[in-house]
Amino acid sequence: MKAKIRNILEECIESGVAKGYADAHKYRDDPAEDYIYERIEYAIWLEIDERFDFEDSTRNGKSTAHIAE
């Protein structure tokens, strides 16, 4: 079985953008543009981190990053 990485990443990005944008406006009526970008980026990485397991080591010359179950 092979995961559809592009679809998973698309979901992570879409969800992260929505969550990050909402978070940027949670306590501020008019957040700075840089702050909005920062919150969106952070939320996207959280979404990706929830679905993927990143490991620093390699096995047999191949990456050992796996999709989290």
C-alpha positions in Angstrom: 0.0 0.0 0.0 1.3 3.5 -0.8 0.0 6.7 0.7 -1.1 9.6 -1.5 1.4 12.1 -0.1 0.2 15.0 -2.2 -3.3 14.6 -0.9 -2.2 14.3 2.7 0.0 17.4 2.3 -2.8 19.3 0.7 -5.1 18.5 3.6 -2.4 19.6 6.1 -1.8 22.9 4.3 -5.5 23.8 3.9 -6.2 22.9 7.5 -3.1 24.7 8.7 -3.9 27.9 6.8 -7.4 28.0 8.2 -6.3 27.2 11.8 -3.3 29.6 11.6 -5.5 32.5 10.2 -8.1 31.9 12.9 -5.4 31.8 15.6 -3.8 35.0 14.4 -7.2 36.8 14.9 -8.1 35.1 18.1 -6.9 37.8 20.5 -6.1 40.6 18.0 -8.6 42.5 16.0 -6.1 43.7 13.4 -3.0 41.4 13.6 0.2 42.4 11.7 0.7 40.7 8.4 4.0 39.1 9.6 2.1 37.7 12.7 -0.6 36.1 10.4 2.1 34.5 8.3 3.9 33.2 11.4 0.7 31.6 12.8 -0.2 30.1 9.5 3.3 28.6 9.0 3.3 27.2 12.6 -0.2 25.6 12.1 0.8 24.0 8.8 3.8 22.4 10.5 1.7 21.2 13.3 -0.7 19.5 10.9 2.2 17.9 9.0 3.8 16.8 12.2 0.6 15.1 13.3 0.5 12.9 10.2 4.2 12.2 9.5 7.0 10.8 11.6 10.3 12.4 10.8 13.4 10.5 11.8 16.9 11.7 11.3 18.5 8.3 10.6 18.6 6.4 7.3 18.4 2.7 6.6 20.1 1.2 3.6 20.6 4.6 2.1 16.9 5.4 2.2 15.0 7.8 4.4 13.2 6.3 7.4 10.4 9.0 7.5 7.1 7.2 7.8 3.5 8.2 7.7 2.1 8.2 11.2 -0.8 5.8 11.7 
